Amino acid sequence: MAPFDSLRYLPIEEYLPHRGRMVLLDRVVEVEAGRIVCAVTIRPQSPFFREGRVAAYVGIEYMAQAVGALVGWQSRSLGEPVKTGFLVSTRKFVSRIDDFPLDATLSVKARENWRDEEGLCVMDCAIHYPQNEIAAEATLMVFQPKDLNTYLAMT
């Protein structure tokens, strides 16, 4: 991956369908086809911040948003709009810590493992904190329908 270049990436909101306080990640650090690294710093105004910390299980949503940012980056790179996707399942979630403390900067990584033609994708994800230590990891299955309105009408 290329080193971080703040001019290379748009604000993370440009890659996600989320808005406002539900954008949990701070920025894209590195990205290339099939993998992404995002960052988030735990602050008192962070959603899910309680008693000086964010519970480690919130890391699943950090991972899901990193996946969303990767897919959004891919879409924008092709000149397409960012589309809504769904977290289908989380497998093998392991956290080596109970929580992320105030002022911790997490490195959230996602790498595409498998994708089918219908929009189903398996992603290997990890949160590194501190520095290069793996604090949490999981395999996420996500789904992005080709046409959201048609898909929702069928469900």
MIVOMI-345685 format. One record per residue: residue number from 1; residue in three letters; x, y, z of N, C-alpha, C in turn. Coordinates in nm, 3 decimals. Example, Ala and Ser with C-alpha at 12.3 -4.5 7.8 and 13.67 -1.06 7.14 Angstrom:
BEGIN
+-----+-----+---------+---------+---------+---------+---------+---------+---------+---------+---------+
!   i !  aa !     n_u !     n_v !     n_w !    ca_u !    ca_v !    ca_w !     c_u !     c_v !     c_w !
+-----+-----+---------+---------+---------+---------+---------+---------+---------+---------+---------+
!   1 ! ALA !   1.319 !  -0.569 !   0.780 !   1.230 !  -0.450 !   0.780 !   1.320 !  -0.330 !   0.780 !
!   2 ! SER !   1.285 !  -0.225 !   0.708 !   1.367 !  -0.106 !   0.714 !   1.290 !   0.003 !   0.787 !
+-----+-----+---------+---------+---------+---------+---------+---------+---------+---------+---------+
% end
This chain:
BEGIN
+-----+-----+---------+---------+---------+---------+---------+---------+---------+---------+---------+
!   i !  aa !     n_u !     n_v !     n_w !    ca_u !    ca_v !    ca_w !     c_u !     c_v !     c_w !
+-----+-----+---------+---------+---------+---------+---------+---------+---------+---------+---------+
!   1 ! MET !   0.082 !  -0.119 !   0.000 !   0.000 !   0.000 !   0.000 !   0.087 !   0.125 !   0.000 !
!   2 ! ALA !   0.034 !   0.227 !  -0.059 !   0.106 !   0.355 !  -0.064 !   0.099 !   0.423 !   0.072 !
!   3 ! PRO !   0.198 !   0.505 !   0.107 !   0.193 !   0.578 !   0.235 !   0.078 !   0.678 !   0.236 !
!   4 ! PHE !   0.038 !   0.717 !   0.356 !  -0.075 !   0.808 !   0.373 !  -0.047 !   0.942 !   0.306 !
!   5 ! ASP !  -0.142 !   0.986 !   0.229 !  -0.135 !   1.115 !   0.161 !  -0.272 !   1.179 !   0.178 !
!   6 ! SER !  -0.281 !   1.279 !   0.265 !  -0.410 !   1.338 !   0.298 !  -0.481 !   1.398 !   0.176 !
!   7 ! LEU !  -0.406 !   1.430 !   0.071 !  -0.468 !   1.486 !  -0.048 !  -0.522 !   1.378 !  -0.141 !
!   8 ! ARG !  -0.484 !   1.255 !  -0.117 !  -0.522 !   1.145 !  -0.205 !  -0.664 !   1.096 !  -0.181 !
!   9 ! TYR !  -0.712 !   1.109 !  -0.059 !  -0.844 !   1.055 !  -0.024 !  -0.941 !   1.165 !   0.016 !
!  10 ! LEU !  -1.064 !   1.145 !  -0.019 !  -1.171 !   1.235 !   0.022 !  -1.203 !   1.211 !   0.169 !
!  11 ! PRO !  -1.277 !   1.301 !   0.233 !  -1.325 !   1.272 !   0.369 !  -1.403 !   1.141 !   0.368 !
!  12 ! ILE !  -1.392 !   1.066 !   0.474 !  -1.450 !   0.931 !   0.477 !  -1.600 !   0.931 !   0.450 !
!  13 ! GLU !  -1.670 !   1.040 !   0.484 !  -1.813 !   1.049 !   0.458 !  -1.846 !   1.035 !   0.309 !
!  14 ! GLU !  -1.749 !   1.068 !   0.224 !  -1.770 !   1.058 !   0.079 !  -1.771 !   0.914 !   0.029 !
!  15 ! TYR !  -1.726 !   0.820 !   0.114 !  -1.720 !   0.679 !   0.074 !  -1.827 !   0.594 !   0.143 !
!  16 ! LEU !  -1.901 !   0.653 !   0.236 !  -2.001 !   0.578 !   0.314 !  -2.140 !   0.633 !   0.292 !
!  17 ! PRO !  -2.242 !   0.546 !   0.303 !  -2.379 !   0.596 !   0.298 !  -2.423 !   0.655 !   0.433 !
!  18 ! HIS !  -2.343 !   0.638 !   0.538 !  -2.375 !   0.689 !   0.671 !  -2.362 !   0.841 !   0.674 !
!  19 ! ARG !  -2.430 !   0.903 !   0.770 !  -2.423 !   1.047 !   0.787 !  -2.418 !   1.081 !   0.936 !
!  20 ! GLY !  -2.367 !   1.200 !   0.964 !  -2.368 !   1.253 !   1.100 !  -2.289 !   1.167 !   1.197 !
!  21 ! ARG !  -2.343 !   1.152 !   1.317 !  -2.275 !   1.078 !   1.425 !  -2.257 !   0.931 !   1.394 !
!  22 ! MET !  -2.328 !   0.879 !   1.296 !  -2.313 !   0.737 !   1.265 !  -2.194 !   0.708 !   1.174 !
!  23 ! VAL !  -2.122 !   0.810 !   1.132 !  -1.993 !   0.788 !   1.067 !  -1.893 !   0.770 !   1.181 !
!  24 ! LEU !  -1.853 !   0.647 !   1.207 !  -1.771 !   0.619 !   1.323 !  -1.621 !   0.632 !   1.298 !
!  25 ! LEU !  -1.578 !   0.618 !   1.175 !  -1.436 !   0.625 !   1.143 !  -1.397 !   0.769 !   1.110 !
!  26 ! ASP !  -1.270 !   0.802 !   1.133 !  -1.222 !   0.938 !   1.109 !  -1.172 !   0.962 !   0.967 !
!  27 ! ARG !  -1.100 !   0.863 !   0.912 !  -1.038 !   0.887 !   0.782 !  -0.992 !   0.757 !   0.717 !
!  28 ! VAL !  -0.970 !   0.766 !   0.588 !  -0.904 !   0.660 !   0.512 !  -0.755 !   0.689 !   0.517 !
!  29 ! VAL !  -0.677 !   0.588 !   0.550 !  -0.532 !   0.602 !   0.559 !  -0.465 !   0.549 !   0.432 !
!  30 ! GLU !  -0.504 !   0.429 !   0.391 !  -0.448 !   0.366 !   0.272 !  -0.558 !   0.283 !   0.205 !
!  31 ! VAL !  -0.553 !   0.277 !   0.074 !  -0.651 !   0.194 !   0.003 !  -0.594 !   0.154 !  -0.132 !
!  32 ! GLU !  -0.628 !   0.035 !  -0.172 !  -0.600 !  -0.015 !  -0.306 !  -0.706 !  -0.121 !  -0.334 !
!  33 ! ALA !  -0.710 !  -0.168 !  -0.455 !  -0.812 !  -0.266 !  -0.492 !  -0.809 !  -0.384 !  -0.395 !
!  34 ! GLY !  -0.920 !  -0.405 !  -0.328 !  -0.932 !  -0.522 !  -0.241 !  -0.890 !  -0.505 !  -0.097 !
!  35 ! ARG !  -0.833 !  -0.390 !  -0.057 !  -0.799 !  -0.370 !   0.083 !  -0.795 !  -0.222 !   0.121 !
!  36 ! ILE !  -0.820 !  -0.199 !   0.250 !  -0.826 !  -0.062 !   0.300 !  -0.776 !  -0.058 !   0.443 !
!  37 ! VAL !  -0.722 !   0.057 !   0.481 !  -0.687 !   0.086 !   0.620 !  -0.754 !   0.219 !   0.654 !
!  38 ! CYS !  -0.831 !   0.218 !   0.761 !  -0.896 !   0.340 !   0.810 !  -0.848 !   0.365 !   0.952 !
!  39 ! ALA !  -0.875 !   0.484 !   1.004 !  -0.834 !   0.517 !   1.140 !  -0.949 !   0.583 !   1.214 !
!  40 ! VAL !  -0.951 !   0.561 !   1.345 !  -1.046 !   0.628 !   1.434 !  -0.976 !   0.650 !   1.567 !
!  41 ! THR !  -0.996 !   0.769 !   1.623 !  -0.945 !   0.800 !   1.756 !  -1.063 !   0.808 !   1.850 !
!  42 ! ILE !  -1.052 !   0.740 !   1.962 !  -1.161 !   0.735 !   2.061 !  -1.161 !   0.868 !   2.137 !
!  43 ! ARG !  -1.276 !   0.935 !   2.131 !  -1.294 !   1.065 !   2.197 !  -1.423 !   1.062 !   2.279 !
!  44 ! PRO !  -1.438 !   1.155 !   2.374 !  -1.561 !   1.158 !   2.454 !  -1.687 !   1.174 !   2.369 !
!  45 ! GLN !  -1.680 !   1.242 !   2.255 !  -1.798 !   1.260 !   2.170 !  -1.821 !   1.143 !   2.075 !
!  46 ! SER !  -1.734 !   1.042 !   2.080 !  -1.752 !   0.924 !   1.995 !  -1.881 !   0.853 !   2.032 !
!  47 ! PRO !  -1.961 !   0.815 !   1.930 !  -2.078 !   0.734 !   1.963 !  -2.031 !   0.607 !   2.036 !
!  48 ! PHE !  -2.109 !   0.562 !   2.130 !  -2.082 !   0.441 !   2.208 !  -1.975 !   0.461 !   2.315 !
!  49 ! PHE !  -1.926 !   0.585 !   2.335 !  -1.828 !   0.615 !   2.439 !  -1.900 !   0.616 !   2.572 !
!  50 ! ARG !  -1.858 !   0.531 !   2.664 !  -1.919 !   0.521 !   2.797 !  -1.809 !   0.501 !   2.900 !
!  51 ! GLU !  -1.814 !   0.579 !   3.007 !  -1.724 !   0.561 !   3.121 !  -1.577 !   0.554 !   3.078 !
!  52 ! GLY !  -1.538 !   0.643 !   2.987 !  -1.398 !   0.652 !   2.948 !  -1.350 !   0.551 !   2.846 !
!  53 ! ARG !  -1.445 !   0.484 !   2.780 !  -1.403 !   0.380 !   2.686 !  -1.512 !   0.349 !   2.584 !
!  54 ! VAL !  -1.476 !   0.276 !   2.481 !  -1.571 !   0.218 !   2.386 !  -1.552 !   0.068 !   2.394 !
!  55 ! ALA !  -1.659 !  -0.005 !   2.415 !  -1.651 !  -0.152 !   2.426 !  -1.593 !  -0.211 !   2.298 !
!  56 ! ALA !  -1.512 !  -0.313 !   2.313 !  -1.443 !  -0.375 !   2.199 !  -1.540 !  -0.430 !   2.095 !
!  57 ! TYR !  -1.658 !  -0.474 !   2.136 !  -1.752 !  -0.530 !   2.038 !  -1.800 !  -0.425 !   1.937 !
!  58 ! VAL !  -1.785 !  -0.296 !   1.969 !  -1.817 !  -0.191 !   1.873 !  -1.720 !  -0.200 !   1.754 !
!  59 ! GLY !  -1.609 !  -0.265 !   1.776 !  -1.514 !  -0.287 !   1.669 !  -1.575 !  -0.356 !   1.548 !
!  60 ! ILE !  -1.679 !  -0.435 !   1.568 !  -1.747 !  -0.498 !   1.455 !  -1.802 !  -0.390 !   1.361 !
!  61 ! GLU !  -1.860 !  -0.286 !   1.417 !  -1.911 !  -0.177 !   1.333 !  -1.798 !  -0.097 !   1.271 !
!  62 ! TYR !  -1.688 !  -0.079 !   1.344 !  -1.572 !  -0.014 !   1.282 !  -1.526 !  -0.094 !   1.160 !
!  63 ! MET !  -1.519 !  -0.225 !   1.175 !  -1.479 !  -0.311 !   1.063 !  -1.579 !  -0.300 !   0.948 !
!  64 ! ALA !  -1.708 !  -0.304 !   0.981 !  -1.812 !  -0.295 !   0.877 !  -1.802 !  -0.162 !   0.802 !
!  65 ! GLN !  -1.774 !  -0.053 !   0.874 !  -1.761 !   0.076 !   0.806 !  -1.634 !   0.082 !   0.721 !
!  66 ! ALA !  -1.527 !   0.015 !   0.763 !  -1.407 !   0.008 !   0.680 !  -1.440 !  -0.066 !   0.550 !
!  67 ! VAL !  -1.516 !  -0.175 !   0.561 !  -1.560 !  -0.247 !   0.441 !  -1.644 !  -0.154 !   0.353 !
!  68 ! GLY !  -1.737 !  -0.083 !   0.414 !  -1.820 !   0.012 !   0.339 !  -1.737 !   0.119 !   0.271 !
!  69 ! ALA !  -1.634 !   0.169 !   0.339 !  -1.547 !   0.271 !   0.280 !  -1.470 !   0.214 !   0.161 !
!  70 ! LEU !  -1.427 !   0.089 !   0.171 !  -1.358 !   0.026 !   0.059 !  -1.450 !   0.014 !  -0.062 !
!  71 ! VAL !  -1.570 !  -0.034 !  -0.040 !  -1.666 !  -0.051 !  -0.149 !  -1.704 !   0.087 !  -0.206 !
!  72 ! GLY !  -1.720 !   0.185 !  -0.119 !  -1.749 !   0.321 !  -0.165 !  -1.635 !   0.379 !  -0.247 !
!  73 ! TRP !  -1.512 !   0.355 !  -0.203 !  -1.395 !   0.401 !  -0.278 !  -1.391 !   0.335 !  -0.416 !
!  74 ! GLN !  -1.420 !   0.203 !  -0.419 !  -1.423 !   0.132 !  -0.547 !  -1.529 !   0.191 !  -0.639 !
!  75 ! SER !  -1.647 !   0.217 !  -0.586 !  -1.757 !   0.275 !  -0.666 !  -1.717 !   0.411 !  -0.720 !
!  76 ! ARG !  -1.668 !   0.497 !  -0.632 !  -1.629 !   0.633 !  -0.676 !  -1.516 !   0.629 !  -0.778 !
!  77 ! SER !  -1.425 !   0.533 !  -0.764 !  -1.315 !   0.519 !  -0.860 !  -1.366 !   0.485 !  -0.999 !
!  78 ! LEU !  -1.483 !   0.421 !  -1.005 !  -1.545 !   0.387 !  -1.133 !  -1.644 !   0.493 !  -1.180 !
!  79 ! GLY !  -1.654 !   0.603 !  -1.104 !  -1.747 !   0.710 !  -1.139 !  -1.890 !   0.678 !  -1.101 !
!  80 ! GLU !  -1.910 !   0.582 !  -1.013 !  -2.045 !   0.542 !  -0.970 !  -2.074 !   0.600 !  -0.832 !
!  81 ! PRO !  -2.201 !   0.611 !  -0.797 !  -2.235 !   0.661 !  -0.663 !  -2.209 !   0.555 !  -0.555 !
!  82 ! VAL !  -2.194 !   0.600 !  -0.433 !  -2.183 !   0.511 !  -0.319 !  -2.320 !   0.449 !  -0.295 !
!  83 ! LYS !  -2.322 !   0.318 !  -0.274 !  -2.448 !   0.246 !  -0.256 !  -2.457 !   0.187 !  -0.115 !
!  84 ! THR !  -2.578 !   0.159 !  -0.073 !  -2.603 !   0.097 !   0.056 !  -2.570 !  -0.052 !   0.049 !
!  85 ! GLY !  -2.509 !  -0.101 !   0.155 !  -2.481 !  -0.244 !   0.170 !  -2.526 !  -0.290 !   0.307 !
!  86 ! PHE !  -2.517 !  -0.419 !   0.329 !  -2.566 !  -0.478 !   0.454 !  -2.461 !  -0.570 !   0.514 !
!  87 ! LEU !  -2.445 !  -0.563 !   0.644 !  -2.365 !  -0.660 !   0.718 !  -2.454 !  -0.782 !   0.738 !
!  88 ! VAL !  -2.416 !  -0.894 !   0.678 !  -2.497 !  -1.016 !   0.684 !  -2.460 !  -1.099 !   0.806 !
!  89 ! SER !  -2.331 !  -1.116 !   0.830 !  -2.289 !  -1.196 !   0.945 !  -2.147 !  -1.160 !   0.986 !
!  90 ! THR !  -2.115 !  -1.194 !   1.108 !  -1.980 !  -1.180 !   1.163 !  -1.938 !  -1.317 !   1.211 !
!  91 ! ARG !  -1.825 !  -1.363 !   1.162 !  -1.773 !  -1.493 !   1.203 !  -1.636 !  -1.474 !   1.267 !
!  92 ! LYS !  -1.608 !  -1.560 !   1.360 !  -1.476 !  -1.567 !   1.422 !  -1.433 !  -1.434 !   1.484 !
!  93 ! PHE !  -1.527 !  -1.359 !   1.544 !  -1.488 !  -1.235 !   1.611 !  -1.410 !  -1.270 !   1.737 !
!  94 ! VAL !  -1.290 !  -1.219 !   1.746 !  -1.204 !  -1.240 !   1.863 !  -1.150 !  -1.104 !   1.902 !
!  95 ! SER !  -1.167 !  -1.070 !   2.030 !  -1.108 !  -0.946 !   2.081 !  -1.012 !  -0.982 !   2.192 !
!  96 ! ARG !  -0.893 !  -0.929 !   2.183 !  -0.790 !  -0.956 !   2.282 !  -0.793 !  -0.852 !   2.395 !
!  97 ! ILE !  -0.880 !  -0.753 !   2.381 !  -0.898 !  -0.651 !   2.485 !  -1.048 !  -0.632 !   2.509 !
!  98 ! ASP !  -1.083 !  -0.576 !   2.622 !  -1.225 !  -0.556 !   2.656 !  -1.280 !  -0.426 !   2.599 !
!  99 ! ASP !  -1.193 !  -0.326 !   2.584 !  -1.240 !  -0.196 !   2.538 !  -1.127 !  -0.116 !   2.476 !
! 100 ! PHE !  -1.168 !  -0.008 !   2.409 !  -1.075 !   0.086 !   2.349 !  -1.078 !   0.211 !   2.435 !
! 101 ! PRO !  -0.965 !   0.250 !   2.495 !  -0.965 !   0.363 !   2.588 !  -0.965 !   0.499 !   2.519 !
! 102 ! LEU !  -0.997 !   0.600 !   2.597 !  -0.994 !   0.738 !   2.551 !  -0.858 !   0.769 !   2.487 !
! 103 ! ASP !  -0.861 !   0.840 !   2.375 !  -0.744 !   0.884 !   2.299 !  -0.671 !   0.772 !   2.225 !
! 104 ! ALA !  -0.722 !   0.650 !   2.229 !  -0.661 !   0.542 !   2.151 !  -0.689 !   0.567 !   2.003 !
! 105 ! THR !  -0.587 !   0.554 !   1.919 !  -0.608 !   0.561 !   1.775 !  -0.599 !   0.420 !   1.720 !
! 106 ! LEU !  -0.708 !   0.376 !   1.660 !  -0.719 !   0.241 !   1.608 !  -0.694 !   0.241 !   1.458 !
! 107 ! SER !  -0.627 !   0.140 !   1.412 !  -0.608 !   0.116 !   1.270 !  -0.702 !   0.002 !   1.232 !
! 108 ! VAL !  -0.800 !   0.031 !   1.148 !  -0.904 !  -0.066 !   1.112 !  -0.878 !  -0.111 !   0.968 !
! 109 ! LYS !  -0.853 !  -0.241 !   0.953 !  -0.814 !  -0.294 !   0.823 !  -0.918 !  -0.394 !   0.773 !
! 110 ! ALA !  -0.940 !  -0.391 !   0.642 !  -1.032 !  -0.486 !   0.579 !  -0.970 !  -0.530 !   0.446 !
! 111 ! ARG !  -0.980 !  -0.660 !   0.420 !  -0.925 !  -0.717 !   0.296 !  -1.027 !  -0.813 !   0.237 !
! 112 ! GLU !  -1.055 !  -0.793 !   0.109 !  -1.151 !  -0.879 !   0.041 !  -1.094 !  -1.020 !   0.028 !
! 113 ! ASN !  -1.176 !  -1.117 !   0.071 !  -1.137 !  -1.257 !   0.064 !  -1.205 !  -1.326 !  -0.054 !
! 114 ! TRP !  -1.334 !  -1.293 !  -0.074 !  -1.413 !  -1.360 !  -0.178 !  -1.532 !  -1.272 !  -0.214 !
! 115 ! ARG !  -1.573 !  -1.275 !  -0.341 !  -1.688 !  -1.196 !  -0.386 !  -1.758 !  -1.273 !  -0.497 !
! 116 ! ASP !  -1.893 !  -1.268 !  -0.496 !  -1.966 !  -1.330 !  -0.606 !  -2.030 !  -1.223 !  -0.694 !
! 117 ! GLU !  -2.093 !  -1.267 !  -0.800 !  -2.153 !  -1.175 !  -0.898 !  -2.279 !  -1.106 !  -0.846 !
! 118 ! GLU !  -2.342 !  -1.162 !  -0.744 !  -2.468 !  -1.108 !  -0.692 !  -2.449 !  -1.002 !  -0.585 !
! 119 ! GLY !  -2.325 !  -0.976 !  -0.543 !  -2.300 !  -0.871 !  -0.444 !  -2.264 !  -0.921 !  -0.306 !
! 120 ! LEU !  -2.250 !  -1.053 !  -0.289 !  -2.209 !  -1.109 !  -0.160 !  -2.057 !  -1.109 !  -0.154 !
! 121 ! CYS !  -2.002 !  -1.071 !  -0.038 !  -1.858 !  -1.059 !  -0.026 !  -1.815 !  -1.101 !   0.115 !
! 122 ! VAL !  -1.702 !  -1.169 !   0.124 !  -1.643 !  -1.207 !   0.252 !  -1.517 !  -1.123 !   0.271 !
! 123 ! MET !  -1.507 !  -1.060 !   0.387 !  -1.395 !  -0.969 !   0.417 !  -1.324 !  -1.014 !   0.545 !
! 124 ! ASP !  -1.192 !  -1.019 !   0.540 !  -1.110 !  -1.044 !   0.659 !  -1.075 !  -0.908 !   0.717 !
! 125 ! CYS !  -1.105 !  -0.889 !   0.846 !  -1.088 !  -0.759 !   0.909 !  -1.008 !  -0.770 !   1.038 !
! 126 ! ALA !  -0.941 !  -0.661 !   1.072 !  -0.865 !  -0.656 !   1.197 !  -0.857 !  -0.512 !   1.246 !
! 127 ! ILE !  -0.848 !  -0.499 !   1.377 !  -0.823 !  -0.369 !   1.440 !  -0.689 !  -0.379 !   1.510 !
! 128 ! HIS !  -0.600 !  -0.289 !   1.474 !  -0.468 !  -0.287 !   1.536 !  -0.462 !  -0.175 !   1.638 !
! 129 ! TYR !  -0.425 !  -0.211 !   1.762 !  -0.405 !  -0.115 !   1.871 !  -0.335 !  -0.188 !   1.984 !
! 130 ! PRO !  -0.234 !  -0.135 !   2.047 !  -0.158 !  -0.020 !   1.999 !  -0.066 !  -0.062 !   1.884 !
! 131 ! GLN !  -0.030 !   0.032 !   1.807 !   0.057 !   0.017 !   1.691 !   0.021 !  -0.105 !   1.608 !
! 132 ! ASN !   0.107 !  -0.204 !   1.598 !   0.082 !  -0.316 !   1.508 !   0.022 !  -0.439 !   1.576 !
! 133 ! GLU !  -0.018 !  -0.428 !   1.701 !  -0.077 !  -0.542 !   1.770 !  -0.223 !  -0.558 !   1.728 !
! 134 ! ILE !  -0.265 !  -0.680 !   1.702 !  -0.405 !  -0.706 !   1.666 !  -0.487 !  -0.708 !   1.795 !
! 135 ! ALA !  -0.578 !  -0.612 !   1.807 !  -0.666 !  -0.603 !   1.923 !  -0.793 !  -0.683 !   1.902 !
! 136 ! ALA !  -0.841 !  -0.686 !   1.776 !  -0.964 !  -0.760 !   1.744 !  -0.958 !  -0.800 !   1.597 !
! 137 ! GLU !  -1.026 !  -0.909 !   1.566 !  -1.034 !  -0.953 !   1.427 !  -1.161 !  -1.032 !   1.405 !
! 138 ! ALA !  -1.205 !  -1.035 !   1.281 !  -1.328 !  -1.107 !   1.245 !  -1.333 !  -1.125 !   1.094 !
! 139 ! THR !  -1.419 !  -1.213 !   1.053 !  -1.453 !  -1.229 !   0.913 !  -1.596 !  -1.181 !   0.898 !
! 140 ! LEU !  -1.616 !  -1.083 !   0.810 !  -1.750 !  -1.028 !   0.788 !  -1.802 !  -1.073 !   0.653 !
! 141 ! MET !  -1.929 !  -1.107 !   0.649 !  -1.997 !  -1.131 !   0.523 !  -2.088 !  -1.012 !   0.500 !
! 142 ! VAL !  -2.073 !  -0.950 !   0.385 !  -2.151 !  -0.831 !   0.353 !  -2.222 !  -0.853 !   0.219 !
! 143 ! PHE !  -2.329 !  -0.777 !   0.199 !  -2.407 !  -0.789 !   0.076 !  -2.443 !  -0.650 !   0.026 !
! 144 ! GLN !  -2.417 !  -0.627 !  -0.101 !  -2.455 !  -0.501 !  -0.164 !  -2.536 !  -0.536 !  -0.289 !
! 145 ! PRO !  -2.669 !  -0.518 !  -0.279 !  -2.752 !  -0.551 !  -0.396 !  -2.723 !  -0.458 !  -0.513 !
! 146 ! LYS !  -2.738 !  -0.511 !  -0.632 !  -2.715 !  -0.429 !  -0.751 !  -2.815 !  -0.314 !  -0.758 !
! 147 ! ASP !  -2.940 !  -0.341 !  -0.719 !  -3.044 !  -0.238 !  -0.718 !  -3.115 !  -0.245 !  -0.583 !
! 148 ! LEU !  -3.088 !  -0.149 !  -0.497 !  -3.142 !  -0.150 !  -0.360 !  -3.295 !  -0.150 !  -0.360 !
! 149 ! ASN !  -3.358 !  -0.066 !  -0.441 !  -3.504 !  -0.057 !  -0.438 !  -3.570 !  -0.188 !  -0.483 !
! 150 ! THR !  -3.515 !  -0.253 !  -0.584 !  -3.569 !  -0.382 !  -0.629 !  -3.550 !  -0.485 !  -0.519 !
! 151 ! TYR !  -3.433 !  -0.486 !  -0.457 !  -3.407 !  -0.581 !  -0.349 !  -3.502 !  -0.560 !  -0.231 !
! 152 ! LEU !  -3.521 !  -0.436 !  -0.189 !  -3.611 !  -0.409 !  -0.077 !  -3.756 !  -0.443 !  -0.109 !
! 153 ! ALA !  -3.795 !  -0.425 !  -0.235 !  -3.932 !  -0.459 !  -0.275 !  -3.955 !  -0.610 !  -0.269 !
! 154 ! MET !  -3.848 !  -0.688 !  -0.286 !  -3.860 !  -0.833 !  -0.285 !  -3.863 !  -0.890 !  -0.143 !
! 155 ! THR !  -3.811 !  -0.816 !  -0.045 !  -3.801 !  -0.870 !   0.090 !  -3.924 !  -0.844 !   0.172 !
+-----+-----+---------+---------+---------+---------+---------+---------+---------+---------+---------+
% end
